[in-house]
Amino acid sequence: MRPEVAATVESLIADIYVRHDGLAGRAAELVATATAAGDRRHADLGRLILAELDNRSGRVDEGVRRARDILRSTDDRLVVAHAHAVIAGGLWRVGDNAAAVRHAYPANRMLEDGDPPALRADHAIILALQVNDQRIGGVSHAEFRAAQELADATGVPALILANLNNWAWCAYTHGDLDAAAELVQRMRAHSGSTGEPLNASCADTVARILLETGRPREATVVIEAAIAGAAPTDSDAIPAALITLADIQRRDGNIGTAMRTLEACREIAARDLLPDVDALALRMLAGCHAELGDFQAAYQDMVDFHEAWTVRRSEQSDVAARVAHAQFAVDEAHRNTERFRDLAERDALTGLWNRRRSDAELDTMLGAGRPAAVALLDLDHFKQVNDTYAHAVGDLVLCRVAEILQTVAGHAGRHGGEEFILILDADPRTAAQTCEAVRAAVAGHDWQAVAPGLRVTTSIGLTTVRPGDDARSVVRRADEHLYAAKHSGRDQVSSDPRTGEDSPGGSR
């Protein structure tokens, strides 16, 4: 395939963040050109760009369906990764953030250093936003920094601004106004130095932060320019900008003007079928009526708001249900195919091998007759993580631990819940050193970047394979050592006699 076709894919991915005029035609042309040349990869990537345009135009069920159809029909690594990214974006837009993150992780993890830079940046931007959206606690800046490095490396202003915009908005919604203001300044500086105009979503973020930092006049200039001419990159971008403008007007005492702006917002919301935007406009209208002393109208607006919001949640649930049903049909149709065997043996959340694959690996190891060891790891007080920080943070913890385990020379699998298994082709001393290194890596990880006040440790039970062992006896012995580690204070490795050395907070 000619290099210019590959470059077209990167250009289309970046331009999704700029404007959508003519983008569908360009993507369709890419599909036709690549198909005629027998280039399945770039044809499928073109189809996925069309699916993403569906997502961003309010047709999420169609966008996700397209992406799933492609996902089930290919084993091309780049196409599979981008299909996951498109599905993640669609699920996030209907409010299923937990499911979205589960697709954003493989979308990011499957890409490698030599892959198209714009694709890598796009997937990292998606992951950073979805990890932080609806997150309890402060912003996890690590994902945004990683995405920014990749975006900066592309030199593409649209990607650079997109991540800065998401980063600033998440900082603002989590109450870190200083960080949001600094990021907005970076956005404005980059836009000014490159000549890349802010799209409507970026302008909305900038105006909102300017308003909250006491600069309403600047905010008005930015948001009015966006409404007049900035390109929308999501179906709700202009209505959202109108809500910000109305808030500026209301705070400035121009209640009547604000109400007219909100009515204009509602007209667009009705035309483009945006009930969530309509609901937000109704809520602000209620506040305007209350400020004017018209409490009866304010009350009616709030009644209408709650009805509209209930309808929106119901519609989102319906779309999410249709998406889930489609996924079930895909899984049933392809459960036994060779192409999906590897996926069937992977844990969907962490990407580690699942229990079925680990059981098979254990049987293979026992039949080899070489020195080997098995370790069971259990995260300490994991239920408290879910109870305190919500399940989205718990999922993120599991994924971070999985990343640590993937650095180990051996088989790493998720055994169930917060329990993991390591199958090590190693002598007792090496196995003990490996497990202690894992324990220390988990305890020493920067969990504060995941959630303020978060601390995660793991208890490990380690045993070496003995003559006459079968899978059940080995796992049972490792489980007994795990039990001992738990009841001896946690955050330690418990192993066979003489396998490791006793030490608080380490091996015993």
N, C-alpha and C positions, 0 to 999 in steps of 0.2 A: 504494500500500500504506500502511495506517495506520501512524503513527509507533510505536505500541505493538508492532507486529509486529517492526519493526526492533530495538526495544529488547529484545524477547524473545530475539532472536539473541545480542545482546551479553550478556544475562544468562546464557544457557545456556553461552556460551563461558567466561565467568568462573566459573560454578558447577562446571564440570568440575574445577576446582582445589579445590573445597570438599568436595562429597560427591556420590555418584552415585545415591542413593536417589531414585526418581521422575524422574530426568533423562531416561531413555529415553521415558517417557510424555509428558513435556513436549515433547521434540523431535519425537515422532511427531505430536503435536497441532499443532505449528508446521507440519510438512510438510502436514498435511491442510488447515489454514486457508489457507496460502499457495497451495496447489494449487487450492483452490476459488475463490480470488480471481484466479487466473491469474498469480500472482507466482512466476515460475520461480526467480528469484534466491534468495528466502528459503526456498522449498521445498528447493532444492539445499543451501543452507547447513544446514538442519535435517537433511538426510540425511547431511551430512558430520559433524555432531555425533554422530549414531548410529554412524558409522564410527569416530570417535575413541573412543567408548565401547567398541567392539569391541577396538580397539588396547589400551586400558587394562585390559581384562578378560581378556587372554591370547589373544584371537582375532585375532591380527595379520593372518593371511592374508585373513580375511574383511574386516577393516577396510580394508586396503590395496586389496583388490579393489573394495569399494564406492567408495572415493575415486577409483580409476582409471576406473571406469565413468562417474562424474560428470565427471571431467576430459576424457574423450574425447567427451563429448556436449554440451559448452558452450563458448562463447567469452566468457562473462561474466567480466570481469577479477577481481572479488572472489571469485567461486566458484573460478576457476582457481587463484588465490593460496591460498585456504584448502584446496583439494584437495592442493596441493603440501605445505602444512603438515601435513596429516593423514598423507600418505604418508611424509613425513620422520619423523614420530613413530613410525610403524609400523616403518620400516626400522631406526631407532635401537634399538627394543626387541628386534629379532632380531640385533643386533650388527653390522649393515652400516652403520657410521657414515659411511664415505666416501660411499656412495650417499645416505644421509640428508641430509648437508650439501648435496649437489647439488640436493635439493628444497627445503631450508630457505632457500637463497639466493633463488630466484625467489619463494618465498612471502613473503619480507620485501621484496624489491626491487619487486614489482608493486604494492604499496600506496602510497597517496599521502596528503598531509597532511589532506585532508578526509574520509578514510575512517573508518569506525567505530573509535573509540579502543580499545575492547577487542580488536578484531581485530588492530589494529596492534601492541598490546602483546603479545598472544598469540604472534604470529609472531616478534616480536623476542626473546621469552623462549625460544622453540624454537631460534632460530638461535644465541643466546648459549650455550645448553647444549651444542648439538651441535658447535659450533666448538671448545669446550673439553674435551669428553669424549674421553678416550683421547689427549689432546694431549701431545706431548713438550715438556718445558720448563714454565715457569710459566704461570699463568692469564693469558689475554688479557682484561684487565679492560674494554677498550673496548666490546666487544659487550654485556657485562653492564651497563655504565653507560648505554649507549644504550637498552637494554631497560628499565632502571629508570626513566629519564626518562619513557618512554611509559607504564609501569605507574603511576607516581606521578601522571601527568596524568589518568588515568582516575578516580583516587580510589577504586578498587575494592580493598579490603584483600586479597582472595584473589589478585589478580594481583600486587600489591606483594609479598606474602609468598612467592609462587611463585618470583619471580625472585631474591629475597634467599636463598631456600632453595637454589636451584640454584647460585647464586654462592658461598654458604658451603660447600656440599658440594664444588664443584670446587676451591676454595681449599684445603680440608682434604686432598683426595686428591692435590693437587699439593704438599703439604708446607708450605703457608703458614698455619700455625696461628693466627698473630696476626690475619691478615685474616679468617680463618674466625670467630674469636672475636668480632671487631668486628661482622661481619655477623649473627651469631647474636644479639648484643645488640640490634641494630636490629630483628631479627625479633620478639624478645620484647617490646621496647618498643612496636612497632606493634600487635602482638596485644593487649597490655594497654590501649593507649590507644583502640583501636577496638572492643574486645570481640570481635574475630574470633578464634575458637579456632584453634590450630594443627592442621592435619590430621595424619594419621599419619606421612606422609613428612617434613613439617616438624618434627614432634616428634622423630622419629628423628635428624634432622640436629642439632637443638639438643642432645639428650641425648648424642650421640656427641662433640660438641665440648666440652660440659661435662665429660664423662669425661676427654677427652684434656687438658683444662686443669686437672685436679686437683680437680674438683667432683663426685665420684661421687654424693653424697647428692642434690644437685639433679638430677643426671642421672636417678637412680632415680625421683624424683617425677614428672619430665616424661614418662619413657617408660612408667611404669606407668599414668599417666593416659591416655596415648595408646592403650595396649592395651585399657584398660577402656572407652573411649568415643569416641576420636577417629575421625573419618571416614576410611576408606581411599579414596584416589583412584587407586590402582593395585592390581592383583591381589596383588602381593607386599608391600604396605606393612606390614600387620600382622606377617607372618612376619619381615620385615626388622627390625621393632621388637623382636620377640622375640629375635633374634640379638644386638641391641645390649644388651638387658636381661641376657641370659646372659653377655655379656662383662663387664658391670658386676659381676654376681654372682661370676663366676670370679675377677676381679681382687681382689674383696673376700674371697676365700678360701672362698666358699660353693660349692664344686665340685659337691656333690650337687644343690643347688638349680639351679645353672646347667645341669646335665645334664637335669634334669626340664623346664626351660624349653626346652631344645633339642629334647627329644623331642616336646613340644607343638608346637613349630615344624614338626617333620618331619611330624606328623599333618596339620597344615593344608596343608603342601606336597603331601602325597600326595593329599589330598582335592581340592585346587584345581589339581592338575597343574602344580606349580612345581618342576621338577627342579633348576634352578639354586640355588634357596633350600635345597632338601634337601641339595645338595652342600656348600654353605657350612656348614650345620649339622653335617654329618658331619665336616668338617674341624675345627670347633671341638670336637666331641665327642672327636676323636682327641687334641686337646690336653688336654682334661679327664682322659681316661684316663691319659695320660702323667704328668700332675701327681699322680695318685693312685698311680703306680707300676705300673699295669696296662698294660705295654707290648704284650702280645699283643693286647689289645682295641684299643689305640691303633693298632697296625699294621693290624688288620682294618678299623678305621674309615677309615684313609687309603686302603686298597685300595678300599673302597666309594666313598670320595670321588672317587678318580680315575675309577672306572667311571661314576659318576653325572655327573661333569663331562664326560667323553667323550660320553656320551649327550646331554647338553644341547647341546654344541657341534654334534653331528650334527643334532639337531632344529632348532637355529637355522639351520644351513646348508640343511636341507630346506625350511624356511619361506621363507628368502631365495631359494632356487632357484625355488619355486613363484611367488613374487612376480615374479621376473625373467621367468619364462616368460609370466606374464600380461601383463607390459609388452610383451614381444616380440609377442604376439598383437595387442595394441592398436595398436602401431606399424605392423604389417603391414596391419591392416584400414583404417587411416586415413592411410596414407602420402601418398596422392594427393588428399586432400580439400582444399578451399579453406580450411577452418577452420584446418588445421594447417600451411598453407604458411609462415606467419611463423615458427612454432616449428621447422619443418624447416630454416629458414635461420639459426637462432640456434645458437650454441655452447651446449651443455647446461650446461657448468660456469660460464662467465663471463657468459653473456647477450649477448655481442657477436655481430656477424654472423659466420657461418662462411665458409669459403673459397669455397664456391659462390656465395654472395651477393656476396662481395667481388669475385670475378671478373666478375660481371654489372655491378656498380657501376663497375668499372674500364672495361669496354667502353662503358658509357653516358658516362662522363667523356671518354673519348677521342673519342667522336662529337660532343661538344658544342662542341669547338673553343675553349674558354675556357682562360685560364691555370690550371694545375693542377699538383699535385705528389704524389708517392707516397713514403711512408717505410716501411721495414721495421724493426721493433724486435725485438731478441732479448735476453732476460734473461741477464746475465752469470753464468757458473758455476752455472746453475740445477740441474744434476745434483747438485751438492754440497748444495743445499738439501734435495732429496729424500733423499739418502743420509744427511745429518746429522740432519734433523728429521722425516723420514717424509713420505709422499706427501700426507697430510692437510694438513700445513703448506704443502707445495708448491702444493696446490690453492688454499689460502687466499691465498697470494702471487699466483697468477694472477688470482684474483678482485679483489684489491686493485688490481693494475695495471690491470685492466679498468675499475674504477671511475674511475681517473685518466683513462684514455683516453676514457671516456664524457663527460668534460667538454670535450673538444676539439670545435671547430666543424668537423665533417667526418665522414667515414665511418671508423669504427673496427671492425676485425675481428680475429678470432683466425685466424692463418695456419696454425697447426699447432704442437703442443707448446708451447714457451715463446716462440714467434715471433708477432708481431702486425703488422698492416698499418694504415696511415693513408692515406686518400685525401682530399686537401685541395684545395678549390676556392680556391686562393690563389696570389699571386705568389711568386717565389723568396724574397724577404726575409721575408715574413710566414710562409711555410712553415718557414723556418729558425728563426724566433723561436718558432713553435709547438713544433717538435721539441725545441728547447733547453729550453723550459718543461716539456715532458713529462719529459725526461731529469732535470731538476732536481727535479721533483715525485716521481719514483720514488726518486731517491737520498736525498731529504729526508724521505721518509715515515717514520712512527714504526714501523719494523719490530721494534723491541724489544717492542712491545705484542703482536706476533704470536708471537714466540719469542725468548727471551733470546739475545743474541749474534748475532741474524740481521741481515744487511746485504744489501740488494738494489740492484743498479744495472742499467742497460740501455745497450746500444749501438744506435745508430740509423744507418741508411743512407738518405739522402734524395736524391731526384732530381726535377727538373722535367720536365714533358712537352714533347717537342720535335716539330716537324713531321715527319710520317712515322712516328712511333712507333706500335707496336701494344702490346698488353698484355704480350707476352713481353719485348719490348725494354725497356720501362719497369721491369718487375719485375727483370729481369736487372741493369740499371744500379743500381737501389736495393740489390740484393743484393751487388753489387761494393763499393758504399760501406759496406755493413754489414760485409763482410769486412775492409775497411780499418780501420774503427773498432775491430773486435775485435783486430786485429793491431797497433794503435797504442796499446794500453793499456786499452781498454774504457772504459765510462762516458763516452761522448762521441758527438757527432753528426758523421758524415762525409757531405759533400754535394758537388754539382757545384762546379767552380771559380766563385768569386765569389758562391755562394749563401749561404755562412756564413763566419764568421771563425775562424781557428785559435785554439784556447785549450785548455790542459790541463783535463781534466775537463769539457769543454764541447764547442763545435762546432769542426770543423776543415774 
